Amino acid sequence: MHREGHVGLTLLFFSVFSYILNFWSNILLFIALIFSVIPDYDIYLTGMRKTFKILAIVSTVLTIPIFLYQNFTLLIIPISLYLLYLMSEHRAFSHTLAFAILCGTFMGFFTLKVFGDFTVGFFGSFLGISSHIIGDLLTYKPFSPLYPFYKRKIAFKFIKSSNPIANKFLLISGLIALIILYKGGTILRCAIDLIR
């Protein structure tokens, strides 16, 4: 699925869940939209896979002595490089629920620090990546969304990822759902009141 399809599906899921749960957050929506396209950045990292692996190993070896002296902050360098290595294969680690949980946790701590709310960051990024995974499951290319817990590759094979009609349909559906269900369905309630 292409970017507009992923954005549309995220808008659709966000609108429906926000309406059902009676909870609206513009920050959560913004984070979900950003993270809905992040898994496909693995396409751009594919050519650097070997480089990331070497850099992760070298930085791990270099930071071990520092780690032994209890300076944990430098561990972010080899961890980041290892994550880039994992993300440098298309529809691999970046298309898993484990990646969604990992990004959700990091984003949750970020929003906790900035906004004082862990859940907005966690659920925003988790929703964005999860909707991306669901969108790609609708296409023909199989992958393992439950890796490393379940390695079987699956695909529902409903649409081609490059299908412009499907991608635009999802985008338009997401925008319509967002408009109709905005802030607890204000527009939906107004429309129902007009009909009565």
Phi and psi in degrees as a GROMACS rama.xvg file:
@    title "Ramachandran Plot"
@    xaxis  label "Phi"
@    yaxis  label "Psi"
@TYPE xy
-92.1972  175.063  HIS-2
-54.6758  -45.8685  ARG-3
-65.3781  -32.5824  GLU-4
-66.6444  -42.3384  GLY-5
-65.8805  -41.4747  HIS-6
-64.0982  -44.2035  VAL-7
-62.2068  -42.6354  GLY-8
-65.3348  -38.3344  LEU-9
-65.0217  -43.2341  THR-10
-60.6744  -41.6315  LEU-11
-63.1413  -50.557  LEU-12
-62.8245  -44.5386  PHE-13
-60.0714  -46.3314  PHE-14
-62.654  -45.5201  SER-15
-65.8146  -48.0033  VAL-16
-64.3792  -39.6393  PHE-17
-63.9201  -38.143  SER-18
-68.7206  -45.738  TYR-19
-63.888  -43.9541  ILE-20
-85.1796  -5.85846  LEU-21
54.3913  48.3979  ASN-22
-140.754  125.368  PHE-23
-126.479  132.377  TRP-24
-142.74  115.936  SER-25
-64.8288  -34.6294  ASN-26
-65.4568  -44.6129  ILE-27
-61.0206  -42.6655  LEU-28
-61.5026  -45.4789  LEU-29
-59.8548  -46.3978  PHE-30
-63.8172  -43.0116  ILE-31
-61.1792  -41.102  ALA-32
-66.3183  -39.7689  LEU-33
-63.6592  -47.2391  ILE-34
-75.2225  -12.965  PHE-35
-69.5364  -20.0715  SER-36
-109.017  -9.86117  VAL-37
-61.2263  -40.6388  ILE-38
-56.1788  -29.4957  PRO-39
-79.2609  -1.5272  ASP-40
-70.6203  -8.95061  TYR-41
-62.7265  -24.8081  ASP-42
-61.262  -40.274  ILE-43
-78.1761  -20.0926  TYR-44
-92.6033  -8.20768  LEU-45
-56.672  -41.5133  THR-46
-68.8692  -13.8426  GLY-47
-106.7  13.7877  MET-48
-55.5507  -50.1851  ARG-49
-65.1112  -38.9127  LYS-50
-62.3884  -44.3496  THR-51
-62.5599  -38.4323  PHE-52
-64.2354  -46.7611  LYS-53
-63.2648  -46.1334  ILE-54
-63.4427  -36.9865  LEU-55
-64.3515  -43.2732  ALA-56
-65.5807  -47.1554  ILE-57
-62.7308  -45.4288  VAL-58
-67.9668  -31.3421  SER-59
-64.5606  -46.0241  THR-60
-62.9701  -39.4348  VAL-61
-72.3459  -29.9228  LEU-62
-90.7118  -9.70304  THR-63
-58.855  -47.2346  ILE-64
-61.2644  -36.8012  PRO-65
-69.2832  -39.3108  ILE-66
-61.2753  -37.4402  PHE-67
-64.0931  -25.5104  LEU-68
-91.2539  18.5879  TYR-69
65.1421  33.9154  GLN-70
-102.095  88.699  ASN-71
-76.6192  -18.1153  PHE-72
-65.1495  -30.6884  THR-73
-72.0909  -13.3556  LEU-74
-65.3631  -17.0706  LEU-75
-64.6213  -27.2196  ILE-76
-67.3199  -57.1686  ILE-77
-65.6823  -33.1669  PRO-78
-63.9004  -44.2258  ILE-79
-63.0452  -42.641  SER-80
-66.17  -37.5324  LEU-81
-67.1324  -38.953  TYR-82
-64.06  -39.5684  LEU-83
-63.481  -37.8247  LEU-84
-62.5268  -44.8759  TYR-85
-64.5199  -32.2594  LEU-86
-83.5047  -1.61365  MET-87
-92.411  20.35  SER-88
-126.918  127.337  GLU-89
-65.8658  135.061  HIS-90
52.6588  44.3881  ARG-91
-114.096  -116.497  ALA-92
-61.6811  -35.3263  PHE-93
-69.5337  -9.51918  SER-94
-113.28  41.2483  HIS-95
-126.763  157.204  THR-96
-67.9535  -27.336  LEU-97
-62.3371  -40.5035  ALA-98
-65.6649  -39.7922  PHE-99
-62.0438  -42.4078  ALA-100
-67.5997  -41.735  ILE-101
-62.5885  -49.1533  LEU-102
-63.3899  -39.2691  CYS-103
-60.7483  -41.2263  GLY-104
-65.4765  -46.8201  THR-105
-63.4038  -44.9406  PHE-106
-67.9982  -34.1342  MET-107
-61.3752  -43.5395  GLY-108
-67.884  -33.6088  PHE-109
-64.5409  -49.037  PHE-110
-70.3476  -25.7761  THR-111
-64.0085  -42.1661  LEU-112
-70.1786  -41.3035  LYS-113
-84.5066  -47.1342  VAL-114
-109.073  -6.05498  PHE-115
75.0776  22.1426  GLY-116
-141.542  110.938  ASP-117
-71.6929  -39.6633  PHE-118
-65.0303  -33.9542  THR-119
-62.0206  -47.0384  VAL-120
-68.7439  -42.5746  GLY-121
-64.4149  -53.994  PHE-122
-71.0675  -29.7957  PHE-123
-63.0478  -51.8897  GLY-124
-71.2671  -36.3463  SER-125
-63.5771  -42.7796  PHE-126
-63.7754  -44.153  LEU-127
-60.6237  -48.1304  GLY-128
-72.004  -39.2476  ILE-129
-63.0948  -42.0628  SER-130
-67.0129  -33.1861  SER-131
-62.1982  -45.7656  HIS-132
-61.3617  -45.5353  ILE-133
-61.3156  -42.0552  ILE-134
-60.4839  -43.5911  GLY-135
-72.4191  -25.8376  ASP-136
-65.8577  -25.6154  LEU-137
-72.225  -14.7934  LEU-138
-91.4586  -175.224  THR-139
-86.3926  -25.1295  TYR-140
-81.6894  117.307  LYS-141
-74.9923  148.935  PRO-142
-152.722  175.638  PHE-143
-108.763  88.4805  SER-144
-70.3621  -17.5612  PRO-145
-103.301  10.8201  LEU-146
-60.0232  141.243  TYR-147
-91.6854  5.07711  PRO-148
-80.0959  -32.9859  PHE-149
-142.56  114.16  TYR-150
-92.4249  -3.48239  LYS-151
-64.7101  134.283  ARG-152
-88.0943  136.125  LYS-153
-135.301  155.787  ILE-154
-158.406  137.571  ALA-155
-84.7408  -17.2373  PHE-156
56.7753  46.2631  LYS-157
-87.8915  -41.0121  PHE-158
-139.718  158.306  ILE-159
-79.1212  142.54  LYS-160
-64.0603  -24.861  SER-161
-91.8144  4.33321  SER-162
-64.9339  109.727  ASN-163
-67.0309  -31.8898  PRO-164
-67.1424  -45.2597  ILE-165
-63.9698  -42.8358  ALA-166
-64.7026  -44.2839  ASN-167
-69.0411  -36.6856  LYS-168
-60.3011  -44.7402  PHE-169
-64.9751  -40.0592  LEU-170
-63.8283  -46.4328  LEU-171
-65.6735  -41.066  ILE-172
-61.1126  -42.7506  SER-173
-63.9919  -42.0892  GLY-174
-66.4094  -40.8538  LEU-175
-63.7127  -44.5734  ILE-176
-61.3045  -40.1678  ALA-177
-62.6445  -43.7986  LEU-178
-67.1694  -46.8881  ILE-179
-67.886  -40.1809  ILE-180
-98.8647  10.3459  LEU-181
-52.7303  129.921  TYR-182
45.7099  60.0199  LYS-183
79.9029  19.2374  GLY-184
80.1252  35.3125  GLY-185
-55.8072  -47.8129  THR-186
-68.5872  -38.4118  ILE-187
-61.7146  -44.9801  LEU-188
-63.8828  -39.2311  ARG-189
-63.8511  -41.8043  CYS-190
-64.1639  -41.4674  ALA-191
-64.9982  -40.1817  ILE-192
-65.219  -35.6912  ASP-193
-67.8716  -36.8322  LEU-194
-67.3639  -37.8827  ILE-195
